[in-house]
Amino acid sequence: MVFPLYFLLFPYLIFLGVWAVFSLTAIYHMLRFGFKNITTLLVTIIYISVSAWLLYTSYKYINQINWDTHVSLLKGMFEMPTQFFK
């Protein structure tokens, strides 16, 4: 079975979409229902900063990969090895 490497981006994009929905919900709840003090604001800013840093780092590493490469899965797994029968 051979497939292009960019097929692995689809689960990653689905993960990012789910993560974005949960993050926006969490930020909304922190700001709307949290205590109105500096701690809530600092936690929200730290969460957004760390999230942005993780997204940037992820983008930086993902951008270096050649996504047109094809991956062969299970190639040669069901063939009889010939090196043992000399």
Sequence and secondary structure as in RCSB ss.txt:
>XXXX:A:sequence
MVFPLYFLLFPYLIFLGVWAVFSLTAIYHMLRFGFKNITTLLVTIIYISVSAWLLYTSYKYINQINWDTHVSLLK
GMFEMPTQFFK
>XXXX:A:secstr
 EEEGGGGHHHHHHHHHHHHHHHHHHHHHHHHHS SSHHHHHHHHHHHHHHHHHHHHHHHHHTTS TT EEE ST
TTTS  STT  
